[in-house]
Structure formats: C-alpha cells, structure tokens
C-alpha cells in the first residue's frame, strides 16, 4: 500500500483497522522528506522527534495519526517561527497557533514548518516545484504546496492574503482551500493585511480538505455529497490573461458538470469588479506597511520585494486608503447579487502552468479577487498541459458557504476521475 | 501649567514653543505614576528608562513627545507582554505591534504596559477605578482607562472585542474610541475573537482621540469641525437596562445637539437587531475557544472566567456557529438602512455609573452591539451622577466614517463645555 498517496479517509480506516500505525506513517513521511527535500526545500524545520513522540499516543480524533506541515507564518509551540525572514531568525513561540491546536486536538501530527515567501509576501522562498525544479512552486505558501505534491505531508496549512494558498496548490498539481474570511482560528498567525488574511490548507484532494475543514470547525466527518447547485461560469475581467490551456480546463470542467446534470449559467462580472484589483493593491500595501511599521530599524535586512510593498504602503495617505476600503465594501455587498441563482462559481485558478524561474511566485490576480471579496475558494487540479504540468480550476462560493463549496469540489474531482 | 491635564494640541504647541520639554513631560507622568499607581494598579510594567531615552530625540511627528500607555495584549519590543495571564509570564516580544510602531513613528513615547483582563476577556485586572477605588474601572482595557483618568498617560491603546475600550472609558470618566473593524494595524495584538477584535484608544477627549486616529491612519492633524449631520437617537432594545441617570445623559446630549442646529431623529432598531446579543455570544465563544485551543495543557492556570468562555465555545458545533455568523452578516448588511438619513447615532455607552466591586467589569451589551456591526463608536463623558461619578454617551457611525464620528464627538464635547 502506498501510504504516501492515500486519502485521509483511507488512512483513517487503515489506522483504525491496524493495517498501518501512526509511527509507520510518520516514518514513511520522514523518509520521503530525507529522500526528496534536499532538492525541493519545502521544509525549513523538521521535528522528527516531536512527530515520533506524538505518534505514540492512541489514535483518536477526526485526523488521528495524520501527519501535516505548517507554513512558517503560523506558530507551533517549541519550533522556530521565522516568517521567511532573517529578522525573525531563531524566534520560538510559546504556544501553538489556534489552527494548529485545533488539528492537534483532532489527533493530527505536526511534521515541521514549511517554507514561506518573506512575511507571506512576494520575496520567494528557497523552494522549487517538485514537478519541475526549474519552475516556481508558487507562493507564498510555497513549502506547503511542494510538501504535499511530493508526498512529504498528507496536508499542510497555509495562509492567503492574495492568492497564497490556491496558487501554489495549482502550480504543484494539488488542491488548495481558502475558507471564508475569519472562519478558521487566527491566533499565532503573522498578520499581513488584516482585510484579507485567512488561514487555509493544501492537500491532495478537495475531499481531504473537507476533512481538515471539519476538524477546524467542529463539524462531522464529510459524508455523502448532495445535489449539484446551479454553477455560474465566471470568466472575470482577467479572462484575456489566460492561456488556451487554462481556459480549456475551465471549459472542460464546465462540460463535465453540465453532463453530470448541473445547470451551468454564464455570470459576467459587473464592470465595477474589475477595479477591485487596483483597490485591493492599495488596501494591501497600506495595511502591510502598518503591520510592519515596527521593522523600521531592520529595514536593510528585509528583502527588496517586501521593502517595495512597505514603502509603497507608507506613501499612501489615509484618505486614499479609505476610498479603496469603501470600494471593497461596496463590492462585497454586491456578492450575493453577483452569484444570483448560482450556488458556486467556476473560474480559472491561474493564467497558465507554473512559470519557469524561481524569482517570482506567479500572478495572484485570479485568486486574490475572491480573497478580496472574502468568499471561500478552492483550487481543484484539472488535467495537464502537453508538458505534463498540471492545470487547475477554481470554485468559489458565497461567504459562509464553505461546506457547499467543498461538496461541489469533491463532485468535480469524482467526475474528473470518472 | 498643568501638563497632566492638557490636550494633545496644547502639549504639541507647548513642546514646539519650548515651554515644556519631552523630558519634563515624561518625568511629570512618571512622578504621577509613582505617586498614584500603587493604589490604582493601572500599569503592569513601567519603562522609565526607555521613556527617558525616547525623550532625548528631537520633537517630531504628529504626536512628538506625547507619552502614552499600551494595553498588555499589544506588543512593545523589549517589554514583557503577559496578556493578563500567568501563562504568558515573562514573554518578551521582539517587535512592536503595528499600532504601537505607527505611534512611535509619529514621535509618541511609550511609558509602559497597562493592565488587561485575562486575554482581554472578563477575568478582571487588579486595577481599581481612580474615581472611587471600591468600584471597577471597567474592562478589559482596565489599565488604559484608569491610567488616562488618573493623569498617568495622555492616552493609552486598548482593544475592543465586545466593549473593552468604551466601557472602561465611560466608567473612568474619559473618552474611548473603537475605530471601524480592521482600520488600525493589528499585528502584535493577541487575537480574542477575530470577527470583532479591534485596536482602539482611550484619551481625555474626543479631540485627543482624533489626533491619535490621524497618526494611526496617516491623516493630517484634526482641523476645524464641519456641519453637524442628522443625528439618529437610537435607544436600542437595551434601553430598559438603563438607569434614569444614563438615559438622562443621552436625552441631555440630544437636547444640546438639537439646540446647536442638528436635526435629531428617532431611529428604532429593527427587531432582528435584538438577537445580535445572542448571536454575538455564540460567535465570540466559538472563536475564542479556537484561538486559545493551544492552552489545553495550561488550563488549570487559566482563570475561571476565561475557562468558562473557552469551554462554552468548545461545546458549540460548527453548524451553530455558522447560523450565528450568517445572522451577523445579515445585520451588518442592514446597517446602512438602519442609519438612513442619519450620519451619526446617539445612544448610551453603559447602563449606569461604574458598579461597586472589583469582581466584574460591567455590562458589555450596549458597547458590543456596535463592535458586532463593525461600526466605529466613541464614548464621550457627559455629566455626572449626584455621587460625582461620571456618565457617558455613545456616538456611532457607519463603517469607515471614523472621521465624521470624531468630528461630531468633538462638537458634542464643545457644546458640553458650553
């Protein structure tokens, strides 16, 4: 049995049935990390002893015995939390982040900390894409995407302020879920821009993500899926930025959902939504510069990409920020109307496969649109380019409709395997 | 000149004119702390050396030379941050909270950390009300309210999840301001319940708070006030909980605003808003229990009031939480309609003067209603009970209308001084 490519449901059954032990699962992951992570650089800290010790407890809880990774902007008690920056070198928090603690309470086992772009921003981590080491894994949750894709964790926590969970998931060929703004615990998370920051997760499938969401929200284990709601195909004002391959993946997903009986309708974005990209950039820079105002004396040791955002933010006055904040509020109030009859939107996750080069983590605009609107969103792997690199489609739901979103994503996965 | 009772505008002018030095101002505050804080217990940590060192820099910035206190759930680099709890004993963060850093950038000088209820919750700090030491100062920003009221800081930062800024301000006879949700930087703040947590401030006047807001938001110094908008008198479903004195203060404020030419209209809350108290309690407990899930092993060392909230939160399932989250979203979407023609609402801050006893910090419901709706709100001292204890009225604006709110509060203050 390939324990490194099994679903959480399969693993939980095997653990309960004694077909595998937590210890064996942890060792298999540690061995894979030893074998592959020298090249990939997904982890910045591996806690082999801690994971082995946790594996001696009885298997209990929704995620009992499931090994996971934690993006290094989320605290794990006793492990360094360095935020992808030299200025946090050696900082060790006393307590787990709320999100980590909720998963531990459900029996999940921390393997270590995964690499992040500096401050969950744009200065890339030293992680490569496991599917092609000359390509970016995406970011800022770069290590979480790469770790899951390379079988070095069953799932991994990330954070998304723009597109930092869904983009690495898409580029690494795995699934990435950003819940509704504020739904998962936020303690022990480095704030980036408070209007958008959301803890999320990356896993091999939407089904696995439904298990993680259940653990985080005190919901029962995922059950049978329901009827497909009306699906709104939303091309957005960014459709022109898509490669034919990415656009084709969305059209293919539409076709599958339609053949499965879903009513699929076209949902054009109202013109005002196109301006969100601009307003979001202003709010993001202003808030990041406020949250990091304390780095003044350390500024030389911060990477140029981060410095550039902070100084852009510092140059924005409060009135300009408020104009953009108000514009975001207006757009959020229009989300319900945008969805209309549709329960879930179908759109693109990324413009194309992972770009070559490691200097940039890719274009966040397609993902960040929905972070800006505080909607839950999920990236579902969907086909491959002729090069073999993965493609992805994005599903989006109204705020607080995370369960519906995960349900539809699971059905799309099943149809894809169909 | 009484430097311990002067406005920020007066102090800034005196500093620029060389009538007082930053050093003298810091020494005056340290002397007052030495004289009074043994009895009051507003500070949990005073950094005399740091404040003296900061006072040697040239006076510069909007708040150049103004000494302030920081609630002990907000980080100040190099000072302990103990969250009102023994389990954080001796923790020293490496960087300032974003809010603290923004104020330092504008020249303000940190005097020390002010006492907080445990985790900004309900287990009271060891602070007494400076106006009557047998009474609560309110909470959870207890030390911030008491420090300002006793002349031990020009202003102090607080945080509000329910009523933690406005209530201590009201009970201590000073002004307290909670900005729009998410407007001030949040880094370095202990999360309590992420749907509501907001950094705010307490000062002797709304005018001083307008200066702090300007520094935090990169806005110009407060200028002349504008025309009074339509004022909506909103008695809320909690009007019956008010003493005749508190209700009388609101009516007196209405009268003054009306005589000054403002149109004052009655704005009853729609029936749905009355349920917010209940829904807010569910969201608050659920989120607090998630954010503090990491305290499991330390639970015995946590105070009973905090434990009670956490275990209540743990007993709430995700579906129940979501029902309440959705109800809050519906109410927030109705805020604009609630205000209607009114630019600012007038209502009560607290049911009565500060209650006797130190075991409880008072009733949060009148303040938390507006935190729940993410509106900016301000407590303005307004008259006194026959006992001499201060009364207070609350003004509230639509989200992002903080400037209008502060403007009206400054006018109400001026009218009150007659």
Interface residues (C-beta under 8 A of the other chain):
Chain A: X77 X88 X91 X94 X95 X96 X97 X98 X99 X100 X101 X102 X105 X182 X183 X184 X185 X186 X187 X188 X190 X191 X194 X195 X214 X216 X217 X218 X219 X287 X290 X291 X292 X293 X294 X295 X296 X314 X316 X317 X318 X319 X321 X322 X325 X326 X329 X333 X399 X400
Chain B: X77 X88 X91 X94 X95 X96 X97 X98 X99 X100 X101 X102 X105 X182 X183 X184 X185 X186 X187 X188 X190 X191 X194 X195 X214 X216 X217 X218 X219 X287 X290 X291 X292 X293 X294 X295 X296 X314 X316 X317 X318 X319 X321 X322 X325 X326 X329 X333 X399 X400
